Amino acid sequence: MRGVVGLIGDLGGFILPIAFGAMNDLIGVWTSCFMLLVAASLA
């Protein structure tokens, strides 16, 4: 089970910063990364 949890954590640590930068470029608002984080948490 530790392998699955580690994999999810690693993917989140790799994908989320890239997604935060993309959201900032698309919307232009620094707090848009928190909107993405809330949407990911709700999913």
N, C-alpha and C positions, 0 to 999 in steps of 0.2 A: 504494500500500500504506500510505502514511503516513496517509491519510484514514481507513482502517478502524481502524488502531491508535489514532488519536486519538479516534475515535468510541467505541471500547470504553473507553478511559481516561476520557473525559468521562462516559459512562454510569455507570461504576464510582464516579466521584467524586460523582455526583449521587444514585445509588440507595443506595449502601452506607451513608452517614450516616443516611438515613431508615430503612433497615432496621435499623441498629444501635439507633436510638431505639425502634423498634417492638419489637425483641427485649427491650430493657431494660424496656419497659412491660409486655410479656406475661409474662416470666419473673421480672423483678424482681432479677436478678443482673447486676452490671456486667460480668462476664466472659462473659456470653452472646454479646456481639458477637464475641468470638474464636471461639466455637463456630460462628457463622454464617460467619466468614471461613475457617475450616478446611473447612467443608462446601462453600463456594464454590470453594475451591482444589482440592478433591478432584474436584469436578465438572468 
